Amino acid sequence: MALDVYGMAFSPYSEKARWALDHHKVDYAWHEHAPMIGERALRKRAGRAKASVPMALDGDTVLHDSLAIARHAEKVGKGSRLFANEAAVRTWVARSDDSLGAARALLFERLLSDRAALRESLPPWVPGPLRGLATPLAARGTRFLSRKYGAQGVAADEATKKLREGLASMQRVLASRDTILDGFSFADIAMAVVVQMIAPVADEYVVLGPERRRAWSEPALAKEFADVVEWRDALYAKRRH
């Protein structure tokens, strides 16, 4: 039986889970989650009052985040191990989550001031003629996510500082090697998706569209960490099939 995976295709958190599943060649059925609209159904599937994506169901087993999904993929799937050094991987996963949290606060603020990007972020089932009128719905959904994930009220300078620290830690390690640990691991996946928040990867891998791609970009940080962006692109080309 295929795993049921719920997530948002554009989300770096969901990308962490999907990459691990694909790496281990685990069959799964993807279910695109609609923020705000799909919350009640998600909580019901999770069996608890608070739920977020990515989330996966394997029979009666609920996997509540990307790390749990990745570890499950390692248990049931094929291919090289992603958690050979569990303690070191967890350190980098925590760093990834901290960096993504900071980057998400910056992204939400940019999106809320960018009507074109909001319009592009509407679900595909909203018909073209109505997308302009429905843009406030996208803004409402963005504010909902900002509240849900604790991004409201986060100072931009503090968020930028934390994001830069995460990128710099990756840059220092990669100055002398091709992977964050000894060999490809979930640490590489976890940190590669952080780069999505300053320089989105090609639509071949994660589809955003031109307006959202612009809103997701941090040109100054992308220039400062150009070597990290280059590493991410090479990693995707080699490992993200």
Steps between C-alpha positions, in 0.01 A plus 500: 500500500633842403572759767256794506699825519344839561694817431543815297715440193666843524594458867864426588375290791296283263793484260716352777250218543445436130871494425562237766207291376621521142858423601382182669260416214198488729164492324269773621182682404539877513216715634536875455395682816311828470594733790208613713243321282634153572586543869200319645550194279873499579438506877250215463754288312770585754272410789593807701401863546808643331647367177731623230653379176686307391318212659480139390271210579617140486194306607435604860844660536513879472831666412469861607800674338771474237751341737258225601409439137867485396586254777202286404618504137840378617334216692274371221680612185807421294823679415786650698443609859417863577534461879828313533610764753175564682629753755677714242200492268270616778730796570472612138126436489458734799714759322288459188178552696639812670612646167174415326297653780690827465476493122128427514436813707680709237315327217154558646570872532616520138199305376250718684634807319508331157157470341628323188673231706190455715285459192740241361490306827125437476400135446491397133127430519427874536405604142708766324231771486444473876862486615529877535185515710617204709840653585376609848436129567868429430599782737271357766658158454848650530407676824352174627828319434695782661296466818503121495877480475580785736642731235298808591688768687844358419740791439641498148856576613498214752353260245760601243777452756382149587462405134848631421646300790348181365629565150845592632526178701430306183746711301783431745453124480462489123814703444704181530258221407205410275261380770422629846585169668696199374300416191153608389256509791178657620716789626564595137130486419407702809747779422452498122136598541603801711662643186153492339414798720764726342533358148222263391609185321390442140131431436608157381523412869269740686242693300442858614427717200671829412321725750544272800856424392578871522330529840694201633834647394746683726746641241748639755526173690507300177801707389670470838456123499538439128724199566229341715240562227734334250543202734121467537451505123765232450349287777156515340641411159680198645263379771146625437364265235 
